Amino acid sequence: MKGQSFFILGLIFALIIAVLAVINNDPVQFNYVFGSQKWPLILIILTTAVFGGVVAASLSFVKIVQLRGQVKQKNKRIAELEEEIKQHKPVEPVVEKEPNQPATRTERAQL
């Protein structure tokens, strides 16, 4: 469901960009580091939209790789701890008395 909503939002965003690009097809002065040139505004709008998508996807990919590494480390640690648990013998639980209970006869005799 989440992927489907992202897909629909992406389509809406692409439609908005396409409409803006078709409406704004006049040539404009584009200045860059080494000079300037007249380009159609549709080309500038689409190029910046694609560039923004590539940057966002790259940043997401880096985060995904980092999170996969963390998951791998955590799974390795879990496996180590589970193996450590298997190696230990079961211990009988210690039952503590309630602090307000009076001592039994045998306990009084031991004191």
Buried (B, 14 or more C-beta within 10 A) or exposed (E): EEEEEEEEEEEEEEEEBBEBBEEEEEEEEBEEEEEEEEEBBBBBBBEEBEEEEEEEEEEEEEEEEEEEEEEEEEEEEEEEEEEEEEEEEEEEEEEEEEEEEEEEEEEEEEE
